[in-house]
Amino acid sequence: MSAVEARLAELGLTLPPVAAPVAAYVPALVDGNHVYTSGQLPFQGGQLPATGKVGAEVDPAEAAEMAGICAVNALAAIKSVIGDLDRIEQVVKVVGFVASDPSFTGQPQVVNGASELLSQVLGEAGAHARSAVGVAVLPMDTPVEVEVLVRFS
């Protein structure tokens, strides 16, 4: 078990199997010493924990937890292409999409769920640039989707 996976275990988390793509793409792609993940949904056991718009059907705190699940799923996708999460040198960028009620403006706090998880398990290597974007709808009516770019050795 890698040190990153040990830190996940300390948080009561394990890496899930990589989610099968829902369209024509791959979950993660290596380009040189970078891994780009496709947008990760908050699947747990093949199911979304909730659907709907944040600020309407979905509470922002619940959406932040789902963003953390997205980050764990991204780590699983990264591991599938580099083999060992301890090879991650830096999370370079996180992009979070939040399906938002038109009056909801707390997208950064929702995406913090992913950012904080990555910092907890990767330490300084988890610090990253980020975008948090509100959108009208996401695939399968998920409240949140997260993509991650990492540099590895």
PEWOMO-V532614 format. One record per residue. N is the residue number from 1. RES is the residue in one small letter. SS is DSSP state (2 for helix, 1 for strand, 0 for the rest). PSI is psi in radians with two decimals (* if undefined). Layout:
# PEWOMO-V532614
N;RES;SS;PSI + N;RES;SS;PSI
This chain:
# PEWOMO-V532614
1;m;0;2.32 + 2;s;0;2.85 + 3;a;2;-0.63 + 4;v;2;-0.77 + 5;e;2;-0.56 + 6;a;2;-0.71 + 7;r;2;-0.65 + 8;l;2;-0.77 + 9;a;2;-0.66 + 10;e;2;-0.50 + 11;l;0;0.04 + 12;g;0;0.38 + 13;l;0;2.59 + 14;t;0;2.71 + 15;l;0;2.25 + 16;p;0;2.96 + 17;p;0;2.63 + 18;v;0;2.29 + 19;a;0;2.36 + 20;a;0;2.43 + 21;p;0;2.52 + 22;v;0;0.06 + 23;a;0;-2.76 + 24;a;0;1.43 + 25;y;0;3.02 + 26;v;0;2.65 + 27;p;0;-0.57 + 28;a;1;2.63 + 29;l;1;2.30 + 30;v;1;2.32 + 31;d;1;1.81 + 32;g;0;-2.12 + 33;n;0;0.50 + 34;h;1;2.58 + 35;v;1;2.23 + 36;y;1;2.20 + 37;t;1;2.63 + 38;s;0;2.91 + 39;g;0;2.24 + 40;q;1;2.30 + 41;l;1;2.84 + 42;p;0;0.85 + 43;f;1;2.37 + 44;q;1;2.05 + 45;g;0;0.58 + 46;g;0;0.09 + 47;q;1;2.65 + 48;l;1;2.32 + 49;p;0;-0.38 + 50;a;0;2.81 + 51;t;0;2.84 + 52;g;0;-3.03 + 53;k;0;2.40 + 54;v;1;2.36 + 55;g;0;-0.11 + 56;a;0;-1.54 + 57;e;0;-0.42 + 58;v;1;2.24 + 59;d;0;2.43 + 60;p;2;-0.65 + 61;a;2;-0.68 + 62;e;2;-0.70 + 63;a;2;-0.66 + 64;a;2;-0.70 + 65;e;2;-0.70 + 66;m;2;-0.60 + 67;a;2;-0.65 + 68;g;2;-0.68 + 69;i;2;-0.72 + 70;c;2;-0.73 + 71;a;2;-0.71 + 72;v;2;-0.74 + 73;n;2;-0.61 + 74;a;2;-0.71 + 75;l;2;-0.67 + 76;a;2;-0.74 + 77;a;2;-0.71 + 78;i;2;-0.81 + 79;k;2;-0.61 + 80;s;2;-0.39 + 81;v;2;-0.31 + 82;i;2;-0.15 + 83;g;0;-0.59 + 84;d;0;2.07 + 85;l;2;-0.31 + 86;d;2;-0.19 + 87;r;2;-0.22 + 88;i;1;2.14 + 89;e;1;-0.61 + 90;q;1;2.37 + 91;v;1;2.07 + 92;v;1;-0.81 + 93;k;1;2.48 + 94;v;1;2.33 + 95;v;1;2.15 + 96;g;1;2.34 + 97;f;1;2.28 + 98;v;1;2.03 + 99;a;1;1.96 + 100;s;1;2.44 + 101;d;0;2.52 + 102;p;0;-0.46 + 103;s;0;-0.07 + 104;f;0;2.27 + 105;t;0;0.27 + 106;g;0;0.56 + 107;q;2;-0.73 + 108;p;2;-0.67 + 109;q;2;-0.61 + 110;v;2;-0.85 + 111;v;2;-0.34 + 112;n;2;-0.50 + 113;g;2;-0.71 + 114;a;2;-0.80 + 115;s;2;-0.78 + 116;e;2;-0.67 + 117;l;2;-0.81 + 118;l;2;-0.69 + 119;s;2;-0.68 + 120;q;2;-0.72 + 121;v;2;-0.38 + 122;l;2;-0.08 + 123;g;2;-2.42 + 124;e;2;-0.54 + 125;a;2;-0.23 + 126;g;2;-0.16 + 127;a;0;2.40 + 128;h;0;2.84 + 129;a;1;2.76 + 130;r;1;2.64 + 131;s;1;2.47 + 132;a;1;1.97 + 133;v;1;2.28 + 134;g;1;2.33 + 135;v;1;2.85 + 136;a;0;-0.69 + 137;v;0;2.64 + 138;l;0;2.87 + 139;p;2;2.43 + 140;m;2;0.31 + 141;d;2;0.45 + 142;t;0;2.56 + 143;p;0;-0.40 + 144;v;1;2.58 + 145;e;1;2.44 + 146;v;1;2.37 + 147;e;1;2.63 + 148;v;1;2.46 + 149;l;1;2.18 + 150;v;1;2.70 + 151;r;1;2.42 + 152;f;1;2.88 + 153;s;0;*
